[in-house]
Amino acid sequence: MNTRPGILVLTLVMPGLLVFLISLYYFGTDYSALIKAESYVAQLARDEKANEKSLQLAYHRALSHRINVFADATWALLGFAIAGIGIHGLATIADKNNSPH
């Protein structure tokens, strides 16, 4: 009976929290890169000497950063959901042990 909580912690809670924290870190770094790329696109759009090719290249770089930010946030949400499932399992085991039959 005492091994069930340990299995839940090792297989769901710890990996879920690890995925959440790693994804949250990369979300922060990718978000700052997205902000820089978007400001560069805005700067190029205001510049009269910028040509269409450089503007398109900067826009597509910003778009790739936007996709990375979305993917990082999705992985963070998935990791948090996995950890939540493990925590729910721990609470359910504790309820079963405390309820009279």
Phi and psi in degrees as a GROMACS rama.xvg file:
@    title "Ramachandran Plot"
@    xaxis  label "Phi"
@    yaxis  label "Psi"
@TYPE xy
-78.2936  -12.3651  ASN-2
-81.7666  -21.5973  THR-3
-61.0681  -48.0426  ARG-4
-62.2414  -37.0284  PRO-5
-63.7221  -41.0697  GLY-6
-64.7467  -41.4979  ILE-7
-64.0082  -41.4999  LEU-8
-65.5079  -43.2727  VAL-9
-74.3228  -30.3865  LEU-10
-99.8577  -22.9113  THR-11
-122.01  -52.2139  LEU-12
-69.0252  -52.5717  VAL-13
-63.7188  -50.1254  MET-14
-63.3765  -36.535  PRO-15
-63.4642  -45.3572  GLY-16
-66.8584  -35.2324  LEU-17
-65.0843  -45.724  LEU-18
-62.3072  -41.6734  VAL-19
-60.7553  -48.008  PHE-20
-68.8015  -41.3675  LEU-21
-65.3445  -42.9603  ILE-22
-66.3097  -35.9106  SER-23
-66.2035  -37.8076  LEU-24
-62.8573  -49.3459  TYR-25
-69.0781  -27.2811  TYR-26
-61.5395  -43.9732  PHE-27
-63.5013  -44.1428  GLY-28
-68.5712  -41.3485  THR-29
-69.854  -31.9747  ASP-30
-68.6158  -39.2303  TYR-31
-66.5619  -36.3781  SER-32
-66.661  -35.9846  ALA-33
-63.9837  -42.4771  LEU-34
-61.9358  -42.7734  ILE-35
-64.2272  -42.7104  LYS-36
-66.6678  -39.75  ALA-37
-67.0037  -38.7504  GLU-38
-68.076  -33.3063  SER-39
-67.8711  -38.0342  TYR-40
-63.6118  -43.3497  VAL-41
-63.9218  -38.2458  ALA-42
-65.5689  -43.1469  GLN-43
-65.7588  -36.3329  LEU-44
-66.2649  -32.7302  ALA-45
-79.3233  -23.6781  ARG-46
-73.8958  130.483  ASP-47
-78.4261  -21.6255  GLU-48
-87.2859  -9.35233  LYS-49
-71.8671  137.286  ALA-50
-95.7017  172.42  ASN-51
-64.6757  -36.8873  GLU-52
-65.0315  -44.8598  LYS-53
-68.3868  -34.7624  SER-54
-67.2161  -41.9402  LEU-55
-64.9716  -41.1644  GLN-56
-62.6541  -44.7657  LEU-57
-65.1677  -38.4593  ALA-58
-64.1838  -42.6736  TYR-59
-71.2874  -30.1282  HIS-60
-64.8188  -43.8107  ARG-61
-63.7541  -36.9233  ALA-62
-65.3033  -39.5081  LEU-63
-66.2175  -36.6998  SER-64
-65.8587  -36.9408  HIS-65
-63.5312  -40.0272  ARG-66
-65.7791  -40.1138  ILE-67
-64.0186  -40.7857  ASN-68
-63.5494  -42.4611  VAL-69
-62.3661  -43.512  PHE-70
-65.3037  -41.1299  ALA-71
-63.3919  -41.7963  ASP-72
-66.4067  -37.0006  ALA-73
-65.5546  -42.7572  THR-74
-65.5773  -37.3135  TRP-75
-63.8158  -42.1415  ALA-76
-63.9122  -41.2974  LEU-77
-64.1766  -43.9594  LEU-78
-63.1692  -39.434  GLY-79
-67.8394  -35.7028  PHE-80
-66.6305  -40.4079  ALA-81
-64.241  -44.4666  ILE-82
-63.9452  -36.464  ALA-83
-65.1552  -37.605  GLY-84
-63.4275  -41.7255  ILE-85
-65.3496  -41.0195  GLY-86
-66.1359  -38.8451  ILE-87
-62.9163  -39.6759  HIS-88
-63.1767  -39.2445  GLY-89
-64.5191  -41.0767  LEU-90
-67.5403  -36.016  ALA-91
-68.173  -39.424  THR-92
-64.3456  -40.6487  ILE-93
-65.3278  -37.7852  ALA-94
-66.3548  -38.7655  ASP-95
-66.4532  -35.823  LYS-96
-73.1367  -27.2884  ASN-97
-93.9596  -15.9329  ASN-98
-82.9748  137.309  SER-99
-78.1005  145.473  PRO-100
